[in-house]
């Protein structure tokens, strides 16, 4: 999954970027409101972490502009802990959640995962995601089948599988998968997706990820009827 981190505190954004990457997220950073607003409109983020105190254009204005244009990306706002009025204004502008500074990264992670799951209407609790007979342990980046077999995943395998599990039964193009698995400044070769799809098929079985020629891939439960073409 791909996140936008809009934060002007360089030390905080650097540390959060490193931690979020370790947790399996692709993360782009914006250090001011103008860049954050542009990136949030141009890129297909799964969620945004938005500091309200951004330079050039404050986070509240950025959020209002997104919502006015119909951009419904899930947004978690960061505020000063005692600024209750900022939290109220943020929710009125269309925020989905908030977190007061200073905060524990573990709480940020839980809130972001909850936002994304709620947005995709999938089940799971704590650091697990359930879909199509699989249980994805997000904390340890492992997947367990219904038969109880567990597999360790590389970082890219984990990000790709998590995105598949958030969108079961939908045709996903290689371009869309690339946009959500890699960061903005990465070398986005969509053909690499084919390599990692093969890796996942070797671990989980050929019937999990179907190819729709000329369209993309579709993630399914092999024990249920195949979706129509």
Secondary structure as GFF3:
##gff-version 3
##sequence-region A 1 229
A	DSSP	beta_strand	2	6	.	.	.	ID=ss1
A	DSSP	alpha_helix	10	22	.	.	.	ID=ss2
A	DSSP	beta_strand	26	30	.	.	.	ID=ss3
A	DSSP	alpha_helix	33	42	.	.	.	ID=ss4
A	DSSP	beta_strand	47	51	.	.	.	ID=ss5
A	DSSP	alpha_helix	59	68	.	.	.	ID=ss6
A	DSSP	beta_strand	75	80	.	.	.	ID=ss7
A	DSSP	alpha_helix	84	93	.	.	.	ID=ss8
A	DSSP	beta_strand	97	101	.	.	.	ID=ss9
A	DSSP	alpha_helix	105	120	.	.	.	ID=ss10
A	DSSP	beta_strand	128	131	.	.	.	ID=ss11
A	DSSP	beta_strand	134	137	.	.	.	ID=ss12
A	DSSP	beta_strand	142	144	.	.	.	ID=ss13
A	DSSP	beta_strand	150	152	.	.	.	ID=ss14
A	DSSP	alpha_helix	155	166	.	.	.	ID=ss15
A	DSSP	beta_strand	171	172	.	.	.	ID=ss16
A	DSSP	alpha_helix	174	181	.	.	.	ID=ss17
A	DSSP	alpha_helix	191	204	.	.	.	ID=ss18
A	DSSP	beta_strand	209	212	.	.	.	ID=ss19
A	DSSP	beta_strand	216	219	.	.	.	ID=ss20
###
